[in-house]
Amino acid sequence: METPKRMIPYAVHLPEDIYNKMKEAAKERRASSIVRDAIIMLLEGENVFNSGYKKGIRDTIEVIKNNEGAKTISYGNQTIADSITSDLGLLLK
């Protein structure tokens, strides 16, 4: 799954101890991704290993898509970035 261009805010109610931990994570700009990754894992019905594996692939796809060299170099009619991310996307199915 690619990172969507439009993110929609969603509020959740948390126990105070978890809220305090999320406040700490927010200082490091990690809170949104923690919540988003947990929700995606639960909704995809994955176990922790498969969820982590898929997250790693999604993160790798984003790195490749943002790499200037991979976006610039092409073979045939396809950039290296598009070719590699397309292949990696098959691992998410």
N, C-alpha and C positions, 0 to 999 in steps of 0.2 A: 504494500500500500504506500503510495506516494504521500508526502506531506501536502495537505491541501493548501491552496493559496489563501483561502478565507477560513479563519478560525472563529468559532462562535463561542462566546463566554457561557459558562454554565456554573451555577452556584451549588455547593454541597454543604451540608451541615456535618461538622466533625466534633468528636469529643475534644475537650480542652487540651489534653496532653498531645494529641495528634495535631491539633491546630498549632500548638506552640512549636512542634517540630517542623511543620510546614512553614511557619514564619521564619525559622532559621534557614530552611532551604530556599526561601524566597530571597533572602539576603544574597545568596549565591546564584540567583536567577535560575533555580532548578525546580521550583514548586510546580509550575504548570506542567512541565514535562513529566514529573513524577505522577501527578494525577492522571494526565492524558495516557501515559503508558500503562498504568494500572487498569484504567477503564477499557482500553483497547484489549488488553490481555483477557479480562473477564468476558467482554462481549464476543471475542473471537473464540472463546471456549478452549483456550490453549492451556497446557500445563506450563510451569515456570520455564522449563528448558526450551520448549518450542517457542514460547513467547519471546524469550531472550534471543534466541536464534533469529527469529523474524525481525526483531528490533535491530539486531546487528546488521542484517541485510538492508533494512530500510535506511539505517544511518550510513552504510556504505554507499548506497545509491545516491543519497544526498551529497556526500563528499565528491563522488565522481561527477555528478551533475554540476557542481560548483567549481570544478577544476578547469581553469582556463585552457590548459594544454589539451585536455581530453575533449573540451568543447570545440577546439579549433582544428585539431587534426582529424581528417576524415579519410575513409577508405571506401571507394565506390561512392555511393550517394549518402553514406551514413557517417556521422561523427563517431569517434571512438567512444565518447561518453554515451551516446544513444545506443550503440551496439552492446556495450558492457552492461548498462543499466537494464536493457531489455532482457539480456540473459539472466541477470540477477533476479529480475522480476519473476522469472519462471520458478525460482526457488520459494517464492512466497505463496504459491498455489498449492 
